[in-house]
Amino acid sequence: MAKISFIAFDGTRFDVEAETGSTVMENAIKNAVPGIEAECGGACACATCHVYVDEAWTDVVGEPSPMEEDMLDFAYEVKPNSRLSCQIKVDDKIDGLVVSVPERQG
């Protein structure tokens, strides 16, 4: 299990316990985090689970894959710390991860 903190666009914080092996997106959906739409269900075929990884966590989470980078082209207001939450796997190394949800999804 890992703790993940989602910061909604309005500043509301959602702290969730995430199961190892799941994805950040799956935990957002399971815990009704607003702003994560996940229209493709986690197949990296849309950009509706876009999040901003807190600067302290970007190295831990790593860079997006080429396929994820292609999908991020469809996201709203992409930043250097943008990721698709469906592509971030939960494991012990991300315990304490903080991500912010953008104003809207792509």
N, C-alpha and C positions, 0 to 999 in steps of 0.2 A: 504494500500500500504506500501511496505517496500523497502528500497534501498538495493541492493545487489551488491557487487563489485566482479567481477571475474578477477583473475590475470592469464592470459594465460602463457603458459610455456616460451614464449619469453619475458615476463615481461609486455606485453600490458595489460592495465587495461580497463575493460568494466564495466561501472556503469549502472545498469538497475533499473527501477521501477518495482517491482514485485507485482502482485495482490494477496491479501490475499486469502488463500485457495488453491492456486496453489502450485507447487513444485519448488525448486531451479532448477531442471533439465528442467522443462517446460519453465522457463524463460531464461535459457541458450540457448535452441533451438530457442525460439521465437526471441532472439536477436543475433543469429548467433555467439555465443561464440565459437571460435575454440577449438577443442580438446574434446568437449562433443559430443559423437556419439549417445548415447541413443538408441541402437539397439533394445531393447525390448519395447521401448515406455513408460517406467516407471513402469513396472510390477515387478521389483526387481528380474529379471530372467537373468541378465547378469551383467557385471561390467564395462560397457562402458560409465558410467556417473560419474565415480570416481572423487572425488575432495579431497583436503586437506583443512580442516576447520582451519582458522587462530586460533592460540592458545588462543587468547582473547575470542573466541566464542565457544570453545568446551563444556564448561559447559552449556551454553545457549542452544545449539543445542542438546546436550545430546548424549547418547551412541547409537550405532547401535543395532537394534533388532537381535535376533539369526539368523533369515533368512537373514538379510543384512550381518551379519558377515560371513555366509556361502558363499555368493556371493563375498564378498571382497577377499576371497581366490583366486579368479580368476583375481583379479586386479593386475596391474603392480606397483611394488614398494610401497606396503602398509606400512603406518606409523600409529602411535597411533591416529593421528587426521584424518585418512581416513574415508570418508563416501561416500555413493552413493547419489548423489544429487537428485535422484528421491524419496528418502525417507525423505528428509527434507522439511517439510511443511512451507509455508510462513505464518507468522502472525506478529503482531506488535512487539513481543519480539525479532525478528531477524532483525529489522530495523538497517541497517549498517553492516550486515554480510559481511565478506570477506572470499572468498574461492579461492584456487589456483588449476589450472588444471595441472595434471601430464604431463610428456613428451609424454606418449602414454597411450592408454587405453588397458585393458586386453583382 
